[in-house]
Amino acid sequence: MLVHPQFDPIALQLGPVAIHWYGLTYLVAFGLFLWLAVLRTRQPQYAQAGWTRADVEDLLFYGVLGVVIGGRLGYVIFYKPGYYADNLLEVFAVWKGGMAFHGGLLGVLAAMALYAVVRKRRFLEVTDLIAPCVPTGLASGRIGNFINGELWGRAADPSLPWAMVFPQSGSELPRHPSQLYQFALEGLLLFVLLWLYARKPRKLGQVSGAFLAGYGLLRFVAEYFREPDGFLGLLALGMSMGQWLSIPVFAAGVLMWTWATRRDEPRFT
């Protein structure tokens, strides 16, 4: 069996200032988003609509706010509402950890809606632009989870070649390195599929719907290999909180893609 290397979470120490690997993965995520979104603006349908690098930089600013605020509130509301109801000030203690992707997704959608109103853009035009640029950020975040040795997987057969012991879990059980599964599924695979799908002009909302459906499905599958949060365990029907939250995301994506496909509006050009 493999054993998790137990990396030092601090990548660089400069006197009293500590730079953590997890923080660096966020920077990588934002950098990849900026690069990919700029490439998207050069596609004919977006170039003709007047999208520029400056617009992408503003989108990134709105998106960062949405990720941080939404991700934190999502964790507070979806995972530990009772605890934070009794410890309200702890809501702001983001340095102690506790972020939820599904909350971050809602936060980003709210931020993109605000951007669309301020810049007088169609909301789905904005989300169609950014959707293929998101999975690389998810991939980067999962690498951060692996470096930190957190969000480890469920117990695995010891004969599995890549079964890994995570000493941080407090046990010597061989486990699935589920962070790497999520890196591969909701990160790399989703990116490749969406990027290829979005290369051609699509009807307004189709790319956004494909992202939601793809993420919801792949996250649902990956959760079967990820250890449920200890304070929650498995919920109804033997599913984790991540799976229950992924079901409406998948359903919303399918409905959006179907609605967009059936509209009479021509493809976004």
C-alpha positions as CSV (number, residue, x, y, z in Angstrom):
1,M,0.0,0.0,0.0
2,L,1.0,3.6,-0.6
3,V,1.3,6.0,2.3
4,H,0.3,9.7,1.9
5,P,3.6,11.7,1.9
6,Q,2.2,14.1,4.6
7,F,3.4,17.3,2.8
8,D,4.2,20.3,4.9
9,P,1.1,22.5,4.3
10,I,3.4,25.6,4.2
11,A,5.0,26.0,0.8
12,L,7.2,28.9,1.8
13,Q,7.9,30.7,5.0
14,L,9.1,34.3,4.9
15,G,9.6,35.4,8.5
16,P,6.2,35.6,10.1
17,V,4.5,35.2,6.7
18,A,3.5,31.7,5.7
19,I,2.4,30.8,2.2
20,H,0.3,27.7,2.2
21,W,0.1,25.2,-0.7
22,Y,-3.7,25.5,-0.6
23,G,-3.5,29.2,-1.1
24,L,-1.2,28.7,-4.1
25,T,-3.7,26.3,-5.6
26,Y,-6.3,29.1,-5.5
27,L,-3.9,31.4,-7.3
28,V,-3.3,28.7,-9.9
29,A,-7.1,28.3,-10.3
30,F,-7.6,32.0,-10.8
31,G,-4.7,32.2,-13.2
32,L,-6.0,29.3,-15.3
33,F,-9.4,30.9,-15.4
34,L,-8.0,34.2,-16.6
35,W,-6.0,32.6,-19.4
36,L,-8.8,30.3,-20.6
37,A,-11.5,32.9,-20.4
38,V,-9.4,35.3,-22.5
39,L,-9.0,32.5,-25.1
40,R,-12.8,32.2,-25.0
41,T,-13.3,35.9,-25.8
42,R,-11.3,35.5,-29.0
43,Q,-13.8,33.0,-30.3
44,P,-15.9,34.7,-33.0
45,Q,-19.2,34.6,-31.1
46,Y,-17.7,36.5,-28.1
47,A,-15.3,38.7,-30.1
48,Q,-18.3,39.9,-32.1
49,A,-20.2,40.6,-28.9
50,G,-17.4,42.9,-27.8
51,W,-15.8,40.8,-25.0
52,T,-12.3,41.9,-24.0
53,R,-9.6,40.9,-21.6
54,A,-10.6,43.7,-19.3
55,D,-14.1,42.2,-19.1
56,V,-12.6,38.9,-18.1
57,E,-10.5,40.5,-15.4
58,D,-13.7,42.1,-14.0
59,L,-15.4,38.8,-14.2
60,L,-12.6,37.2,-12.2
61,F,-13.0,39.9,-9.4
62,Y,-16.7,39.2,-9.2
63,G,-16.1,35.4,-9.3
64,V,-13.5,35.5,-6.5
65,L,-16.0,37.3,-4.2
66,G,-18.7,34.7,-5.1
67,V,-16.4,31.7,-4.5
68,V,-15.2,33.0,-1.1
69,I,-18.5,34.3,0.3
70,G,-20.7,31.5,-1.3
71,G,-18.3,28.7,-0.4
72,R,-18.1,29.8,3.2
73,L,-21.8,30.3,3.6
74,G,-22.5,27.0,1.8
75,Y,-20.4,25.2,4.3
76,V,-22.0,26.9,7.2
77,I,-25.6,26.3,6.0
78,F,-25.3,22.9,4.4
79,Y,-22.8,21.1,6.7
80,K,-22.7,22.7,10.2
81,P,-25.8,25.0,10.7
82,G,-26.2,24.0,14.3
83,Y,-22.6,24.7,15.3
84,Y,-22.5,28.1,13.6
85,A,-25.8,29.1,15.0
86,D,-24.3,28.8,18.4
87,N,-20.9,30.3,17.3
88,L,-21.8,33.1,14.9
89,L,-18.4,34.8,15.0
90,E,-16.9,31.5,13.8
91,V,-18.6,32.1,10.4
92,F,-15.9,34.7,9.7
93,A,-13.0,32.4,10.7
94,V,-12.3,31.2,7.2
95,W,-8.6,30.5,8.1
96,K,-9.8,27.6,10.1
97,G,-11.1,25.9,7.0
98,G,-14.6,25.0,5.8
99,M,-15.6,25.7,2.2
100,A,-18.3,24.0,0.1
101,F,-18.3,23.8,-3.6
102,H,-22.1,23.9,-4.0
103,G,-22.2,27.0,-1.9
104,G,-19.4,28.5,-4.0
105,L,-21.4,27.6,-7.1
106,L,-24.4,29.6,-5.8
107,G,-22.1,32.4,-4.9
108,V,-20.6,32.6,-8.3
109,L,-24.0,32.5,-10.0
110,A,-25.1,35.4,-7.8
111,A,-21.9,37.3,-8.7
112,M,-22.4,36.6,-12.4
113,A,-26.0,37.8,-12.2
114,L,-24.8,41.0,-10.6
115,Y,-22.1,41.4,-13.3
116,A,-24.7,40.9,-16.0
117,V,-27.0,43.6,-14.5
118,V,-24.1,46.1,-14.1
119,R,-22.6,45.5,-17.5
120,K,-26.0,45.0,-19.3
121,R,-25.1,41.5,-20.5
122,R,-27.4,38.5,-20.7
123,F,-26.9,36.3,-17.7
124,L,-26.6,33.1,-19.7
125,E,-24.1,34.7,-22.1
126,V,-21.9,35.4,-19.1
127,T,-22.2,31.9,-17.7
128,D,-21.8,30.2,-21.1
129,L,-18.5,32.1,-21.4
130,I,-17.0,31.1,-18.1
131,A,-18.4,27.5,-17.7
132,P,-15.6,25.7,-19.6
133,C,-13.0,27.7,-17.7
134,V,-14.2,26.5,-14.2
135,P,-13.2,22.8,-14.1
136,T,-9.4,23.6,-14.2
137,G,-10.0,25.6,-11.0
138,L,-11.8,22.6,-9.4
139,A,-8.8,20.4,-10.5
140,S,-6.4,22.7,-8.8
141,G,-8.4,22.8,-5.6
142,R,-8.4,18.9,-5.5
143,I,-4.6,18.9,-5.7
144,G,-4.7,21.2,-2.7
145,N,-6.9,18.8,-0.8
146,F,-4.5,16.0,-1.6
147,I,-1.4,17.9,-0.5
148,N,-3.2,18.7,2.8
149,G,-4.2,15.1,3.2
150,E,-7.8,16.1,3.7
151,L,-11.1,14.8,2.3
152,W,-9.6,11.3,2.0
153,G,-11.5,8.4,0.5
154,R,-13.4,5.5,1.8
155,A,-11.7,2.2,2.7
156,A,-10.3,0.4,-0.3
157,D,-9.2,-3.2,-1.0
158,P,-5.6,-3.4,0.1
159,S,-4.8,-5.1,-3.3
160,L,-5.8,-2.0,-5.1
161,P,-2.4,-0.7,-6.5
162,W,-3.0,2.9,-5.6
163,A,-4.8,2.3,-2.3
164,M,-3.3,4.8,0.2
165,V,-3.0,5.2,3.9
166,F,-3.8,8.7,5.2
167,P,-2.3,8.9,8.6
168,Q,-4.3,12.2,9.0
169,S,-7.4,10.1,9.2
170,G,-6.3,8.5,12.5
171,S,-6.3,5.0,11.1
172,E,-4.1,2.7,9.0
173,L,-6.9,1.7,6.7
174,P,-6.0,1.7,3.0
175,R,-8.2,4.2,1.3
176,H,-9.2,5.5,-2.1
177,P,-7.2,8.7,-2.9
178,S,-10.6,10.3,-3.8
179,Q,-9.1,13.8,-4.1
180,L,-7.2,12.5,-7.2
181,Y,-10.4,10.8,-8.5
182,Q,-12.2,14.2,-8.3
183,F,-9.2,15.9,-9.9
184,A,-9.5,13.5,-12.8
185,L,-13.4,13.5,-13.1
186,E,-14.8,16.9,-12.2
187,G,-11.5,18.6,-13.1
188,L,-9.7,17.2,-16.2
189,L,-12.5,15.1,-17.8
190,L,-15.2,17.8,-17.4
191,F,-12.8,20.5,-18.7
192,V,-11.9,18.5,-21.8
193,L,-15.6,17.6,-22.6
194,L,-16.8,21.2,-22.0
195,W,-14.0,22.8,-23.9
196,L,-14.6,20.6,-26.9
197,Y,-18.3,21.1,-26.7
198,A,-18.0,24.9,-26.5
199,R,-15.6,25.3,-29.4
200,K,-18.6,25.6,-31.7
201,P,-21.4,28.2,-31.3
202,R,-24.2,26.8,-29.1
203,K,-27.6,28.1,-28.3
204,L,-27.7,30.4,-25.3
205,G,-27.7,28.3,-22.1
206,Q,-26.5,25.1,-23.6
207,V,-22.9,25.3,-22.4
208,S,-24.1,26.4,-18.9
209,G,-26.5,23.5,-18.8
210,A,-23.8,21.0,-19.9
211,F,-21.5,22.2,-17.1
212,L,-24.2,21.8,-14.4
213,A,-25.3,18.4,-15.6
214,G,-21.7,17.2,-16.1
215,Y,-20.5,18.4,-12.7
216,G,-23.5,17.1,-10.9
217,L,-23.1,13.6,-12.4
218,L,-19.3,13.4,-12.0
219,R,-19.4,14.7,-8.4
220,F,-22.2,12.2,-7.6
221,V,-20.1,9.3,-8.9
222,A,-16.9,10.5,-7.1
223,E,-18.7,10.7,-3.8
224,Y,-19.0,6.9,-3.7
225,F,-15.3,6.8,-3.2
226,R,-15.0,9.8,-0.7
227,E,-15.3,9.3,3.0
228,P,-18.4,11.2,4.2
229,D,-17.9,14.0,6.7
230,G,-17.5,12.4,10.1
231,F,-20.0,14.8,11.7
232,L,-22.7,13.9,9.1
233,G,-22.0,10.4,7.9
234,L,-24.3,9.0,5.2
235,L,-27.8,10.4,5.0
236,A,-31.0,9.1,3.5
237,L,-30.7,6.2,1.0
238,G,-27.1,5.8,2.0
239,M,-26.0,8.9,0.1
240,S,-23.6,11.6,1.3
241,M,-24.4,15.3,1.6
242,G,-22.3,15.9,-1.5
243,Q,-24.5,13.5,-3.5
244,W,-27.7,15.0,-2.3
245,L,-26.5,18.5,-3.2
246,S,-25.3,17.2,-6.6
247,I,-28.8,15.8,-7.6
248,P,-30.4,19.3,-8.0
249,V,-27.3,20.6,-9.8
250,F,-27.6,17.7,-12.3
251,A,-31.3,18.1,-12.7
252,A,-31.0,21.9,-13.2
253,G,-28.3,21.3,-15.9
254,V,-30.5,18.8,-17.8
255,L,-33.5,21.1,-17.7
256,M,-31.4,24.1,-18.7
257,W,-29.8,22.3,-21.6
258,T,-33.2,20.9,-22.8
259,W,-34.8,24.3,-22.5
260,A,-32.0,26.0,-24.4
261,T,-32.0,23.3,-27.1
262,R,-35.7,23.6,-27.8
263,R,-35.7,27.4,-28.0
264,D,-36.3,28.9,-31.5
265,E,-33.5,31.4,-30.9
266,P,-30.5,30.8,-33.3
267,R,-27.2,29.6,-32.0
268,F,-25.2,32.3,-30.1
269,T,-23.2,34.1,-32.8
